[in-house]
Amino acid sequence: ARVLEIAKRLSLQAARGEAVEEEGCQRHREPLKIFCKEDEALICVVCRESRAHRAHTMLPVPEAVQEYKGQIQAHLQALKEDRDKLLAFREAEMRRNW
């Protein structure tokens, strides 16, 4: 959710022609280039070495984006299929009522 929120914000800024500012670590003022899967948060390389994240699974941000994008698309497809089934059921019920 956090990755999507940041991506949406960056997309909106780019669409408006605003300068896209790269978000940085609040603590270390470093670019957020790593995604911590356990905390589901973007972190900097300095945070990666901290005790809080050292044992966690990490991914580079582009890989995390692709992974979550695939998951979102799979969920979206399932929702579309459910919607189609519900619309077909609704149509059948309306025909039956007529």
OpenMM code with the backbone's topology and positions (N, CA, C; nanometers):
from openmm import Vec3, app, unit

residues = "ALA ARG VAL LEU GLU ILE ALA LYS ARG LEU SER LEU GLN ALA ALA ARG GLY GLU ALA VAL GLU GLU GLU GLY CYS GLN ARG HIS ARG GLU PRO LEU LYS ILE PHE CYS LYS GLU ASP GLU ALA LEU ILE CYS VAL VAL CYS ARG GLU SER ARG ALA HIS ARG ALA HIS THR MET LEU PRO VAL PRO GLU ALA VAL GLN GLU TYR LYS GLY GLN ILE GLN ALA HIS LEU GLN ALA LEU LYS GLU ASP ARG ASP LYS LEU LEU ALA PHE ARG GLU ALA GLU MET ARG ARG ASN TRP".split()
positions = [
    Vec3(0.0831, -0.1190, 0.0000),
    Vec3(0.0000, 0.0000, 0.0000),
    Vec3(0.0878, 0.1257, 0.0000),
    Vec3(0.1937, 0.1223, 0.0772),
    Vec3(0.2829, 0.2387, 0.0820),
    Vec3(0.3505, 0.2619, -0.0531),
    Vec3(0.3924, 0.1521, -0.1168),
    Vec3(0.4567, 0.1646, -0.2475),
    Vec3(0.3583, 0.2237, -0.3476),
    Vec3(0.2348, 0.1767, -0.3455),
    Vec3(0.1330, 0.2298, -0.4358),
    Vec3(0.1056, 0.3770, -0.4093),
    Vec3(0.1010, 0.4132, -0.2823),
    Vec3(0.0768, 0.5527, -0.2463),
    Vec3(0.1869, 0.6436, -0.3022),
    Vec3(0.3107, 0.6005, -0.2871),
    Vec3(0.4228, 0.6797, -0.3386),
    Vec3(0.4177, 0.6851, -0.4910),
    Vec3(0.3877, 0.5711, -0.5551),
    Vec3(0.3806, 0.5682, -0.7010),
    Vec3(0.2700, 0.6586, -0.7525),
    Vec3(0.1552, 0.6581, -0.6864),
    Vec3(0.0447, 0.7451, -0.7277),
    Vec3(0.0847, 0.8921, -0.7154),
    Vec3(0.1489, 0.9257, -0.6037),
    Vec3(0.1899, 1.0642, -0.5814),
    Vec3(0.2889, 1.1084, -0.6892),
    Vec3(0.3847, 1.0220, -0.7215),
    Vec3(0.4827, 1.0558, -0.8235),
    Vec3(0.4174, 1.0674, -0.9603),
    Vec3(0.3215, 0.9792, -0.9900),
    Vec3(0.2514, 0.9854, -1.1182),
    Vec3(0.1715, 1.1143, -1.1303),
    Vec3(0.1050, 1.1545, -1.0229),
    Vec3(0.0279, 1.2783, -1.0259),
    Vec3(0.1184, 1.3986, -1.0449),
    Vec3(0.2320, 1.3985, -0.9779),
    Vec3(0.3257, 1.5090, -0.9926),
    Vec3(0.3780, 1.5158, -1.1358),
    Vec3(0.4097, 1.4013, -1.1937),
    Vec3(0.4608, 1.3982, -1.3311),
    Vec3(0.3525, 1.4421, -1.4290),
    Vec3(0.2272, 1.4012, -1.4064),
    Vec3(0.1167, 1.4382, -1.4950),
    Vec3(0.0920, 1.5892, -1.4919),
    Vec3(0.1108, 1.6497, -1.3764),
    Vec3(0.0910, 1.7941, -1.3628),
    Vec3(0.2123, 1.8736, -1.4103),
    Vec3(0.3165, 1.8019, -1.4469),
    Vec3(0.4372, 1.8701, -1.4933),
    Vec3(0.5229, 1.9231, -1.3810),
    Vec3(0.4946, 1.8814, -1.2602),
    Vec3(0.5741, 1.9263, -1.1462),
    Vec3(0.7041, 1.8478, -1.1422),
    Vec3(0.8023, 1.9047, -1.0814),
    Vec3(0.9281, 1.8335, -1.0622),
    Vec3(0.9038, 1.7188, -0.9656),
    Vec3(0.9447, 1.6017, -1.0059),
    Vec3(0.9256, 1.4840, -0.9212),
    Vec3(1.0424, 1.4765, -0.8254),
    Vec3(1.0101, 1.4940, -0.6986),
    Vec3(1.1135, 1.4885, -0.5962),
    Vec3(1.1240, 1.3456, -0.5455),
    Vec3(1.2463, 1.2983, -0.5390),
    Vec3(1.2669, 1.1641, -0.4863),
    Vec3(1.2577, 1.1705, -0.3347),
    Vec3(1.1769, 1.0828, -0.2804),
    Vec3(1.1638, 1.0797, -0.1363),
    Vec3(1.2924, 1.0255, -0.0760),
    Vec3(1.3278, 1.0752, 0.0393),
    Vec3(1.4484, 1.0295, 0.1054),
    Vec3(1.4200, 0.9836, 0.2470),
    Vec3(1.5152, 0.9162, 0.3027),
    Vec3(1.5053, 0.8683, 0.4397),
    Vec3(1.5001, 0.9893, 0.5340),
    Vec3(1.4037, 0.9915, 0.6207),
    Vec3(1.3888, 1.1021, 0.7153),
    Vec3(1.5070, 1.1078, 0.8123),
    Vec3(1.5600, 0.9907, 0.8414),
    Vec3(1.6649, 0.9818, 0.9423),
    Vec3(1.8051, 1.0070, 0.8850),
    Vec3(1.8328, 0.9493, 0.7678),
    Vec3(1.9679, 0.9554, 0.7127),
    Vec3(1.9818, 1.0444, 0.5892),
    Vec3(1.8718, 1.0972, 0.5390),
    Vec3(1.8724, 1.1827, 0.4195),
    Vec3(1.9334, 1.1110, 0.2985),
    Vec3(1.9115, 0.9811, 0.2915),
    Vec3(1.9593, 0.8986, 0.1807),
    Vec3(1.8394, 0.8598, 0.0938),
    Vec3(1.8626, 0.8308, -0.0347),
    Vec3(1.7525, 0.7867, -0.1213),
    Vec3(1.6964, 0.6513, -0.0761),
    Vec3(1.5681, 0.6344, -0.0925),
    Vec3(1.5012, 0.5093, -0.0557),
    Vec3(1.5099, 0.4146, -0.1749),
    Vec3(1.6059, 0.3245, -0.1700),
    Vec3(1.6316, 0.2360, -0.2834),
    Vec3(1.6015, 0.0904, -0.2544),
    Vec3(1.5595, 0.0586, -0.1318),
    Vec3(1.5386, -0.0800, -0.0912),
    Vec3(1.4006, -0.0936, -0.0296),
    Vec3(1.3360, -0.2075, -0.0554),
    Vec3(1.2054, -0.2364, 0.0017),
    Vec3(1.2205, -0.3493, 0.1021),
    Vec3(1.1812, -0.3251, 0.2260),
    Vec3(1.1830, -0.4266, 0.3316),
    Vec3(1.0493, -0.4990, 0.3274),
    Vec3(1.0524, -0.6281, 0.2946),
    Vec3(0.9278, -0.7034, 0.2802),
    Vec3(0.8571, -0.7229, 0.4143),
    Vec3(0.9329, -0.7444, 0.5214),
    Vec3(0.8701, -0.7679, 0.6512),
    Vec3(0.7954, -0.6444, 0.7011),
    Vec3(0.8579, -0.5279, 0.6864),
    Vec3(0.7954, -0.4043, 0.7333),
    Vec3(0.7119, -0.3363, 0.6253),
    Vec3(0.7208, -0.3881, 0.5018),
    Vec3(0.6515, -0.3293, 0.3880),
    Vec3(0.6780, -0.1790, 0.3805),
    Vec3(0.8074, -0.1458, 0.3817),
    Vec3(0.8473, -0.0058, 0.3817),
    Vec3(0.9696, 0.0139, 0.2932),
    Vec3(0.9787, 0.1323, 0.2359),
    Vec3(1.0971, 0.1710, 0.1615),
    Vec3(1.2013, 0.2198, 0.2605),
    Vec3(1.3250, 0.1748, 0.2436),
    Vec3(1.4318, 0.2145, 0.3353),
    Vec3(1.5568, 0.2509, 0.2557),
    Vec3(1.6497, 0.3160, 0.3222),
    Vec3(1.7770, 0.3527, 0.2592),
    Vec3(1.8805, 0.2437, 0.2890),
    Vec3(1.9979, 0.2559, 0.2261),
    Vec3(2.1029, 0.1559, 0.2466),
    Vec3(2.1567, 0.1586, 0.3891),
    Vec3(2.1527, 0.2725, 0.4547),
    Vec3(2.1998, 0.2812, 0.5938),
    Vec3(2.1018, 0.2082, 0.6859),
    Vec3(1.9731, 0.2280, 0.6633),
    Vec3(1.8719, 0.1591, 0.7451),
    Vec3(1.8796, 0.0079, 0.7264),
    Vec3(1.9149, -0.0353, 0.6052),
    Vec3(1.9239, -0.1787, 0.5769),
    Vec3(2.0208, -0.2476, 0.6717),
    Vec3(2.1273, -0.1784, 0.7106),
    Vec3(2.2288, -0.2371, 0.7973),
    Vec3(2.1947, -0.2241, 0.9455),
    Vec3(2.0877, -0.1544, 0.9774),
    Vec3(2.0516, -0.1372, 1.1185),
    Vec3(1.9952, -0.2664, 1.1758),
    Vec3(1.9922, -0.2751, 1.3061),
    Vec3(1.9379, -0.3933, 1.3737),
    Vec3(1.7919, -0.4159, 1.3381),
    Vec3(1.7203, -0.3078, 1.3154),
    Vec3(1.5775, -0.3176, 1.2885),
    Vec3(1.5476, -0.3935, 1.1600),
    Vec3(1.6379, -0.3906, 1.0626),
    Vec3(1.6110, -0.4521, 0.9328),
    Vec3(1.7130, -0.5582, 0.8918),
    Vec3(1.8185, -0.5742, 0.9653),
    Vec3(1.9298, -0.6601, 0.9230),
    Vec3(1.8861, -0.8005, 0.8829),
    Vec3(1.7954, -0.8619, 0.9562),
    Vec3(1.7546, -1.0000, 0.9284),
    Vec3(1.6339, -1.0081, 0.8341),
    Vec3(1.5868, -0.8969, 0.7855),
    Vec3(1.4682, -0.8955, 0.7002),
    Vec3(1.5020, -0.9254, 0.5544),
    Vec3(1.4009, -0.9670, 0.4812),
    Vec3(1.4141, -0.9894, 0.3381),
    Vec3(1.4040, -0.8551, 0.2674),
    Vec3(1.5002, -0.8283, 0.1796),
    Vec3(1.5054, -0.7003, 0.1095),
    Vec3(1.4959, -0.7221, -0.0404),
    Vec3(1.4427, -0.6234, -0.1086),
    Vec3(1.4373, -0.6223, -0.2549),
    Vec3(1.4716, -0.4831, -0.3042),
    Vec3(1.5377, -0.4736, -0.4181),
    Vec3(1.5507, -0.3409, -0.4795),
    Vec3(1.4112, -0.2910, -0.5162),
    Vec3(1.3896, -0.1621, -0.5094),
    Vec3(1.2565, -0.1055, -0.5333),
    Vec3(1.1967, -0.1485, -0.6671),
    Vec3(1.2719, -0.1467, -0.7781),
    Vec3(1.2098, -0.1888, -0.9049),
    Vec3(1.1587, -0.3334, -0.9026),
    Vec3(1.2323, -0.4228, -0.8355),
    Vec3(1.1863, -0.5616, -0.8249),
    Vec3(1.0615, -0.5711, -0.7387),
    Vec3(1.0567, -0.4957, -0.6304),
    Vec3(0.9391, -0.4960, -0.5433),
    Vec3(0.8176, -0.4441, -0.6189),
    Vec3(0.8385, -0.3406, -0.6994),
    Vec3(0.7282, -0.2852, -0.7783),
    Vec3(0.6733, -0.3909, -0.8725),
    Vec3(0.7615, -0.4618, -0.9417),
    Vec3(0.7171, -0.5655, -1.0348),
    Vec3(0.6443, -0.6786, -0.9623),
    Vec3(0.6961, -0.7183, -0.8471),
    Vec3(0.6334, -0.8261, -0.7703),
    Vec3(0.4920, -0.7872, -0.7254),
    Vec3(0.4802, -0.6685, -0.6678),
    Vec3(0.3497, -0.6240, -0.6197),
    Vec3(0.2560, -0.5919, -0.7351),
    Vec3(0.3108, -0.5446, -0.8453),
    Vec3(0.2293, -0.5174, -0.9631),
    Vec3(0.1647, -0.6469, -1.0123),
    Vec3(0.2426, -0.7546, -1.0150),
    Vec3(0.1888, -0.8847, -1.0545),
    Vec3(0.0790, -0.9312, -0.9609),
    Vec3(0.1011, -0.9137, -0.8312),
    Vec3(-0.0005, -0.9536, -0.7329),
    Vec3(-0.1271, -0.8715, -0.7493),
    Vec3(-0.1124, -0.7429, -0.7704),
    Vec3(-0.2284, -0.6553, -0.7862),
    Vec3(-0.3056, -0.6923, -0.9117),
    Vec3(-0.2342, -0.7204, -1.0205),
    Vec3(-0.3015, -0.7584, -1.1442),
    Vec3(-0.3769, -0.8902, -1.1283),
    Vec3(-0.3190, -0.9847, -1.0558),
    Vec3(-0.3871, -1.1124, -1.0315),
    Vec3(-0.5141, -1.0908, -0.9499),
    Vec3(-0.5072, -1.0075, -0.8466),
    Vec3(-0.6257, -0.9779, -0.7654),
    Vec3(-0.7304, -0.9034, -0.8473),
    Vec3(-0.6841, -0.8119, -0.9309),
    Vec3(-0.7755, -0.7360, -1.0163),
    Vec3(-0.8486, -0.8285, -1.1131),
    Vec3(-0.7766, -0.9240, -1.1704),
    Vec3(-0.8387, -1.0197, -1.2622),
    Vec3(-0.9457, -1.1024, -1.1905),
    Vec3(-0.9150, -1.1464, -1.0691),
    Vec3(-1.0129, -1.2242, -0.9915),
    Vec3(-1.1362, -1.1391, -0.9616),
    Vec3(-1.1161, -1.0121, -0.9279),
    Vec3(-1.2293, -0.9233, -0.9011),
    Vec3(-1.3133, -0.8997, -1.0265),
    Vec3(-1.2476, -0.8867, -1.1407),
    Vec3(-1.3213, -0.8690, -1.2658),
    Vec3(-1.4059, -0.9914, -1.2974),
    Vec3(-1.3494, -1.1098, -1.2736),
    Vec3(-1.4249, -1.2333, -1.2969),
    Vec3(-1.5455, -1.2417, -1.2035),
    Vec3(-1.5261, -1.2044, -1.0774),
    Vec3(-1.6378, -1.2035, -0.9823),
    Vec3(-1.7448, -1.1039, -1.0253),
    Vec3(-1.7025, -0.9862, -1.0706),
    Vec3(-1.7971, -0.8850, -1.1170),
    Vec3(-1.8773, -0.9365, -1.2360),
    Vec3(-1.8101, -1.0021, -1.3304),
    Vec3(-1.8792, -1.0564, -1.4469),
    Vec3(-1.9826, -1.1616, -1.4068),
    Vec3(-1.9464, -1.2453, -1.3106),
    Vec3(-2.0418, -1.3462, -1.2623),
    Vec3(-2.1623, -1.2800, -1.1977),
    Vec3(-2.1378, -1.1765, -1.1166),
    Vec3(-2.2477, -1.1066, -1.0511),
    Vec3(-2.3372, -1.0349, -1.1518),
    Vec3(-2.2781, -0.9759, -1.2525),
    Vec3(-2.3584, -0.9091, -1.3553),
    Vec3(-2.4422, -1.0095, -1.4333),
    Vec3(-2.3848, -1.1255, -1.4626),
    Vec3(-2.4601, -1.2300, -1.5324),
    Vec3(-2.5744, -1.2795, -1.4453),
    Vec3(-2.5489, -1.2967, -1.3164),
    Vec3(-2.6535, -1.3415, -1.2246),
    Vec3(-2.7637, -1.2367, -1.2158),
    Vec3(-2.7253, -1.1111, -1.2073),
    Vec3(-2.8227, -1.0020, -1.2002),
    Vec3(-2.9093, -0.9988, -1.3258),
    Vec3(-2.8469, -1.0137, -1.4401),
    Vec3(-2.9211, -1.0130, -1.5655),
    Vec3(-3.0180, -1.1303, -1.5726),
    Vec3(-2.9737, -1.2470, -1.5279),
    Vec3(-3.0608, -1.3647, -1.5272),
    Vec3(-3.1795, -1.3430, -1.4345),
    Vec3(-3.1549, -1.2815, -1.3192),
    Vec3(-3.2643, -1.2557, -1.2255),
    Vec3(-3.3623, -1.1533, -1.2818),
    Vec3(-3.3120, -1.0533, -1.3504),
    Vec3(-3.4015, -0.9533, -1.4102),
    Vec3(-3.4861, -1.0175, -1.5199),
    Vec3(-3.4297, -1.1053, -1.5992),
    Vec3(-3.5068, -1.1764, -1.7024),
    Vec3(-3.6127, -1.2637, -1.6400),
    Vec3(-3.5737, -1.3313, -1.5316),
    Vec3(-3.6686, -1.4206, -1.4649),
    Vec3(-3.7858, -1.3409, -1.4078),
    Vec3(-3.7577, -1.2220, -1.3540),
    Vec3(-3.8638, -1.1391, -1.2977),
    Vec3(-3.9582, -1.0852, -1.4041),
    Vec3(-3.9066, -1.0616, -1.5262),
    Vec3(-3.9921, -1.0130, -1.6337),
    Vec3(-4.0867, -1.1221, -1.6765),
] * unit.nanometer
topology = app.Topology()
chain = topology.addChain("A")
for resn in residues:
    res = topology.addResidue(resn, chain)
    for name in ("N", "CA", "C"):
        topology.addAtom(name, app.Element.getBySymbol(name[0]), res)
